[in-house]
């Protein structure tokens, strides 16, 4: 059996939880804590190509605190995903 990267692992997880915005956000932030910078960029590109986000995001360190003055990363979901999670 082949070795799976964390990036591939989190892509699989994010696909499986995409029906629920809160779960998607939770798993996305977990991924940001584990992935390398280049993997974070690749994950954001993949999320965009899958329609999970509406626009590309700037990669911000996952351990950035709100008190540091840096912007917190937000995931913007298409309305169809938000509607699905609200009705679930």
C-alpha positions as protocol buffer text, in pm:
chain_id: "A"
residue {
  index: 1
  type: UNK
  ca { x: 0 y: 0 z: 0 }
}
residue {
  index: 2
  type: UNK
  ca { x: 137 y: 344 z: -95 }
}
residue {
  index: 3
  type: UNK
  ca { x: 231 y: 617 z: 146 }
}
residue {
  index: 4
  type: UNK
  ca { x: -30 y: 894 z: 171 }
}
residue {
  index: 5
  type: UNK
  ca { x: 69 y: 1253 z: 242 }
}
residue {
  index: 6
  type: UNK
  ca { x: -105 y: 1475 z: 494 }
}
residue {
  index: 7
  type: UNK
  ca { x: -221 y: 1687 z: 202 }
}
residue {
  index: 8
  type: UNK
  ca { x: -399 y: 1391 z: 42 }
}
residue {
  index: 9
  type: UNK
  ca { x: -537 y: 1288 z: 380 }
}
residue {
  index: 10
  type: UNK
  ca { x: -689 y: 1631 z: 444 }
}
residue {
  index: 11
  type: UNK
  ca { x: -829 y: 1653 z: 91 }
}
residue {
  index: 12
  type: UNK
  ca { x: -1015 y: 1329 z: 160 }
}
residue {
  index: 13
  type: UNK
  ca { x: -1138 y: 1453 z: 499 }
}
residue {
  index: 14
  type: UNK
  ca { x: -1251 y: 1788 z: 358 }
}
residue {
  index: 15
  type: UNK
  ca { x: -1444 y: 1614 z: 79 }
}
residue {
  index: 16
  type: UNK
  ca { x: -1621 y: 1393 z: 331 }
}
residue {
  index: 17
  type: UNK
  ca { x: -1723 y: 1680 z: 562 }
}
residue {
  index: 18
  type: UNK
  ca { x: -1805 y: 1933 z: 289 }
}
residue {
  index: 19
  type: UNK
  ca { x: -2178 y: 1894 z: 361 }
}
residue {
  index: 20
  type: UNK
  ca { x: -2132 y: 2077 z: 694 }
}
residue {
  index: 21
  type: UNK
  ca { x: -1970 y: 2423 z: 699 }
}
residue {
  index: 22
  type: UNK
  ca { x: -1867 y: 2396 z: 1066 }
}
residue {
  index: 23
  type: UNK
  ca { x: -1698 y: 2058 z: 1020 }
}
residue {
  index: 24
  type: UNK
  ca { x: -1531 y: 2179 z: 704 }
}
residue {
  index: 25
  type: UNK
  ca { x: -1388 y: 2481 z: 885 }
}
residue {
  index: 26
  type: UNK
  ca { x: -1274 y: 2271 z: 1181 }
}
residue {
  index: 27
  type: UNK
  ca { x: -1091 y: 2021 z: 960 }
}
residue {
  index: 28
  type: UNK
  ca { x: -950 y: 2297 z: 739 }
}
residue {
  index: 29
  type: UNK
  ca { x: -792 y: 2467 z: 1040 }
}
residue {
  index: 30
  type: UNK
  ca { x: -651 y: 2135 z: 1159 }
}
residue {
  index: 31
  type: UNK
  ca { x: -493 y: 2090 z: 817 }
}
residue {
  index: 32
  type: UNK
  ca { x: -332 y: 2434 z: 837 }
}
residue {
  index: 33
  type: UNK
  ca { x: -160 y: 2335 z: 1161 }
}
residue {
  index: 34
  type: UNK
  ca { x: -1 y: 2028 z: 1004 }
}
residue {
  index: 35
  type: UNK
  ca { x: 75 y: 2121 z: 642 }
}
residue {
  index: 36
  type: UNK
  ca { x: 387 y: 2289 z: 506 }
}
residue {
  index: 37
  type: UNK
  ca { x: 347 y: 2634 z: 344 }
}
residue {
  index: 38
  type: UNK
  ca { x: 354 y: 2498 z: -13 }
}
residue {
  index: 39
  type: UNK
  ca { x: 95 y: 2234 z: 84 }
}
residue {
  index: 40
  type: UNK
  ca { x: -132 y: 2503 z: 231 }
}
residue {
  index: 41
  type: UNK
  ca { x: -123 y: 2687 z: -101 }
}
residue {
  index: 42
  type: UNK
  ca { x: -195 y: 2366 z: -289 }
}
residue {
  index: 43
  type: UNK
  ca { x: -483 y: 2286 z: -52 }
}
residue {
  index: 44
  type: UNK
  ca { x: -635 y: 2631 z: -108 }
}
residue {
  index: 45
  type: UNK
  ca { x: -604 y: 2588 z: -486 }
}
residue {
  index: 46
  type: UNK
  ca { x: -770 y: 2247 z: -459 }
}
residue {
  index: 47
  type: UNK
  ca { x: -1053 y: 2385 z: -241 }
}
residue {
  index: 48
  type: UNK
  ca { x: -1111 y: 2654 z: -500 }
}
residue {
  index: 49
  type: UNK
  ca { x: -1113 y: 2405 z: -790 }
}
residue {
  index: 50
  type: UNK
  ca { x: -1362 y: 2184 z: -603 }
}
residue {
  index: 51
  type: UNK
  ca { x: -1597 y: 2477 z: -543 }
}
residue {
  index: 52
  type: UNK
  ca { x: -1557 y: 2468 z: -164 }
}
residue {
  index: 53
  type: UNK
  ca { x: -1443 y: 2832 z: -166 }
}
residue {
  index: 54
  type: UNK
  ca { x: -1547 y: 3121 z: -386 }
}
residue {
  index: 55
  type: UNK
  ca { x: -1211 y: 3295 z: -417 }
}
residue {
  index: 56
  type: UNK
  ca { x: -847 y: 3212 z: -346 }
}
residue {
  index: 57
  type: UNK
  ca { x: -736 y: 3280 z: 11 }
}
residue {
  index: 58
  type: UNK
  ca { x: -411 y: 3415 z: 146 }
}
residue {
  index: 59
  type: UNK
  ca { x: -233 y: 3152 z: 348 }
}
residue {
  index: 60
  type: UNK
  ca { x: -190 y: 3268 z: 708 }
}
residue {
  index: 61
  type: UNK
  ca { x: -13 y: 3070 z: 974 }
}
residue {
  index: 62
  type: UNK
  ca { x: -262 y: 2852 z: 1162 }
}
residue {
  index: 63
  type: UNK
  ca { x: -112 y: 2940 z: 1498 }
}
residue {
  index: 64
  type: UNK
  ca { x: -152 y: 3317 z: 1450 }
}
residue {
  index: 65
  type: UNK
  ca { x: -332 y: 3466 z: 1746 }
}
residue {
  index: 66
  type: UNK
  ca { x: -596 y: 3733 z: 1711 }
}
residue {
  index: 67
  type: UNK
  ca { x: -408 y: 3956 z: 1954 }
}
residue {
  index: 68
  type: UNK
  ca { x: -103 y: 3965 z: 1726 }
}
residue {
  index: 69
  type: UNK
  ca { x: -282 y: 4195 z: 1484 }
}
residue {
  index: 70
  type: UNK
  ca { x: -255 y: 3956 z: 1190 }
}
residue {
  index: 71
  type: UNK
  ca { x: -562 y: 3871 z: 991 }
}
residue {
  index: 72
  type: UNK
  ca { x: -741 y: 3545 z: 1066 }
}
residue {
  index: 73
  type: UNK
  ca { x: -794 y: 3321 z: 766 }
}
residue {
  index: 74
  type: UNK
  ca { x: -1155 y: 3270 z: 664 }
}
residue {
  index: 75
  type: UNK
  ca { x: -1308 y: 3012 z: 434 }
}
residue {
  index: 76
  type: UNK
  ca { x: -1589 y: 3146 z: 217 }
}
residue {
  index: 77
  type: UNK
  ca { x: -1827 y: 2876 z: 103 }
}
residue {
  index: 78
  type: UNK
  ca { x: -2055 y: 2896 z: -199 }
}
residue {
  index: 79
  type: UNK
  ca { x: -2420 y: 2960 z: -111 }
}
residue {
  index: 80
  type: UNK
  ca { x: -2521 y: 2609 z: -220 }
}
residue {
  index: 81
  type: UNK
  ca { x: -2292 y: 2455 z: 45 }
}
residue {
  index: 82
  type: UNK
  ca { x: -2419 y: 2692 z: 311 }
}
residue {
  index: 83
  type: UNK
  ca { x: -2780 y: 2607 z: 224 }
}
residue {
  index: 84
  type: UNK
  ca { x: -2709 y: 2234 z: 241 }
}
residue {
  index: 85
  type: UNK
  ca { x: -2547 y: 2259 z: 583 }
}
residue {
  index: 86
  type: UNK
  ca { x: -2834 y: 2472 z: 717 }
}
residue {
  index: 87
  type: UNK
  ca { x: -3092 y: 2215 z: 610 }
}
residue {
  index: 88
  type: UNK
  ca { x: -2897 y: 1916 z: 748 }
}
